[in-house]
């Protein structure tokens, strides 16, 4: 089976190596015997996306895929313009954040062979519902849990501080560092070290999950946040706002809390994690939900096989 994975390349100049979740999903599909090629759409707006159509047609002619799997609704809209190859569209949340994006995506999924929504709330918000769909979060790649002290030494983190990993870049307004700072101001502790998740390699981020005392994710909006699932996989305590599927993911996970957008509530939950001072059973929850890359790839392969049969 040959599958062309199509994704946006705007943020990374078409370099799919930097689209970690797409690359990891592709590698997991390849490990299951699927021949995978990548196609990055570079350009913004209607004209920008349409300018990729000839390139896409050429890629289809050269690769001769049995299926096209488009990540993000607008990418899917370009792919369903052709009708020779069946299209699977994965919606990640951004599709529903604007009226324009929702309309384009809703129309595109009517022509798709199957739609995957990474969380239920995305399906619920679509103006037009897909005929065939699956709710399936993207998987994560996990390695062995590391000793916390060793991970702290590797990342040169202070041992006399409460190391809090902020789940994104401070400059990303959606990640809501303002709420994090307001909560820390209420706590008024001089032993907190908040670390911006920016500029680290993939390996270093894994060390941070193992080294830090908690992940803080006061985000305004998400699809099914990879950072939260990755932190769970290394039993890192979590404090996160109640958006997307976070409450569902953290159901039954110890020493992890879902909060409102009130700074006092976020501060209270951070203090609870600090006071308990224990790791979680998040990895057990990830395994229970079958959210490793391999398990998700198996589910996606079944979708492919059903389409082709």
N, C-alpha and C positions, 0 to 999 in steps of 0.2 A: 504494500500500500504506500502511495506517495502523497504527502500532504504539504501544501504551501502555506506557511504561517505568515500572515500579513499583520503588520502593526504600524503604529505611528513612529516616525523617526525624527520628528521635529526637534525634540529636545537634545538629541544626540547625533544629529547629522546623518541619520540613516544607519548608525552603527548598532546592530541588534545585539552585539555583545554587551552593550550597556543596559539593554532592557532585560534585566536579570530574570524576572519571572517568565518572560516569553522564552528566553534562552533555556532556562531550567526546564520548563514544560516541554520544549522541543527535544531536549536531550533525554528526558524521561520517556517520551514517546519513541524516540530512536532506540532506546534500550529495550523497548517492547517489540522491535522489529519493523518500525515505521520509518520510511525514508522521508526525511524532513528537509525542506529548504525554507529560507527566510526572505521576506520582501518588506522593506521599510518604505513607508509613504512619507515623503518630505514635501511640505508645503502647507499653507494654512488657508482656510476659507474654501468656498466652492471651487474657485479657479485653481487654487493650490492643489487640492485633492484631485481634480479632474486632470491636471497636468501629468499625473502619474499613470493615467489609464493605458497609454500606449506601452509604457514600461511594464505594466502589469500583464497586458496581453502578450508581450514578448516573453515574459517570465513563464507564463502558462504554456506557451507554445514550446519553449525550450525544455521545461521540466516535465510537462505532461502529467500534472497531478491528478489523482483520483478525487481529491477534495481540497477545498481552500478553507482554512480556519483563520478568520479575521478577529483580532483583538481590538475592541472598541467599536462602537456603532458606526462612526463616520467611515472607518476603514471598511467595515462591512458594507456600507452603502456603495462604495466604489466597486467592491467585489461582486455584488449582485447585479451590477450593470451588464455583466456577461451571464449567459444562461447555460453555457456548455458544461461547466464544472459546478457541482453542488457546493454550497457555502454554509459553514457553521460560523455563527457570530457570538463572541463572548462580550457581554456588557459588564463594565467595571465600575459604574457609578457616574462618571463624568457625563455620560450620555443624557442623564435625567436632570442635570443641574441647570440647564437652560431650555427654554421653550423650543428654540431652533434645533438644538441637538436632539431633543426628545422627539420632535416631529420627524427628522431625518432618520433617526434610529428606528422609530416605530414603523416607518414605511419600509425600511430595509429588511427588518426581520420578517415582514410578510412574504418576502421572496426567498428567505433563507431556508435551508433544509432543516436546521435545528438552531435554537438559541440557548446559550448558557448564560445565566445570570449568576454572578459570584455571591449574591446575597438576595434574600427574599424581598427586601425593601426596594431593590432596583426593579425587579419584575413588577411590583405593586405600583410603581410610579410611571411606568411606560404608558403612553397614551393609547397605543394599540398593542394588544397582547399577541405574543407569538403563538403559532399553531402547535408547534412542538418545542418544548423547553425543558431544561434541567437547572435546578439550583445547585451549583457546585463551586465552592470557593477555590481559588488557586492554591496549589499545594506549596509546601516549603521543603527545602533541603535541610536535613538535620545530621549532625555528627554527635559523637559522644559528649555527654555533659562533662565539663572541666572542673577541677578543683578551683574554688573561688579565689583562694590566696594566690595560686599560680597565675590565674587569669589577671588578677590585679597587678601582679608584678610585670606581666607581659605588656600590659597597657599603661604601666607607670601611674596607677591611680593611688591617691593618698589612702592609707589604711585607717587613718584617724578621722575620716570624713564619711558622711552618708552620700554615697555616689549614686546620683539619680540620672538615668539615661533618658533624655528628652527624645521622643519618637519622631524626629525630623529636623529640618533646618529651622533655625530661629526666624529666618527671613520669610518662610512660607506661612502666610497669614492663616491659611486653613488649619495649620497645626496648632495655632493658638498659644504661642508662648506668653502672650499677655495674661492669660488665665493662669498659667503655670507660675509666672512671677508674682501675681496677686496672691496666690495660695502660699507661696514661700514667704512673702512679706508678712502674712498673718502668723505663720509659724515662728518667724523671727529667730531662727536658729543660725548660729555661725559655723555649724559643722556640716552644712549641706554643700555639696559640689555637684552642680548640674552640668551635664555633658551634652553638647549639641551633636546630634547624629549627622555629621557632615565631614567629608574629606577622609573617611576611613575606607580601607579595603574591605572586601567581603569577609575575609578571615578575621580582620580586626573587629568588625561588628559582632561576629560570633563570640570573640573573646569578651566584648563588652557585655553581652547578655549574661555571660557566666560571671563576670567580675562585679557588675553593678548591683546595688541593693534593691533597685526597682526600675521598671520602665514607667515613665509618665507620659500619657498620651491624652492631652486635653483637647483633642481634635474637634473641629466643627462639623466635618463631613468625611465619610470614608465609603469605600465599597465593601471590602472584607479585608481589613488591614493586615498586610504581610508582616509588618513589624511586630504586631501584637502576637500573631501566631508563632513567629520565630522566637520571641521572648518566652512564650509558653513552653516551647520545645526545650528550652534550657532551664526550666523551672524558676524563671526570674519573676518575682512579684510584680504585679501590674496595678496601676491606678489609671483608669481611662474613663472618658465621658461616655454617656449612653447614646451612641450613634451606631448606625449600620447594624452589623450582627455581633457587636462586641458583647452584649449581655448573653447572647446564646453561646458564644465561644467560651466565655468565662464561667458558664454554669457549672458549679461543683468544684471550681478551682480554688484552692485554699490561699489565704493571705493575698488575695487580689480583689479589687473593688471597682465597681462601676459608679460614677458620680453624676451629679447634675452639673450645670454650668455656674453654680455658685462657688466663688473662691473659698468660702468657709467650708463647704462640703469637700472640696478637693483637698484642702489643708487637713481636714479631719481624717480623710482616708490615707493620706501620706503618713500622718502621725501613727495611725494604726499599724501600717506596714513596718514602720521603724520600731515601734514598741514590741511587736511580735518577733521581728528579726529572724524569720525563718524563710526557707525556700518554699516553693509550691509543688503541686502535683500537675502542673500544666502540661508536661510531656505526656502524661497518662491520658489527658483529655484530647490531645492532638492525635494520639494513636486510636483512641475510641472513635473519633470523628473521621478517621482515615484521611487525614489531611497532609500526609507526606506526598512529595512529588510523584513517587511511584504509584501510590494508591489512586491519586487523582488522574494520573495518566491512564491507568487501567480503565477508569470510568469513562474517560474521553474516548479511548480506543473502542469501547463498546458502542458509544454513540456513533462513531465513524462506521463501524461494522454494520450497525442497524440501518444507516443511511444507504450504504452500498448494496445491502441485500434487498 
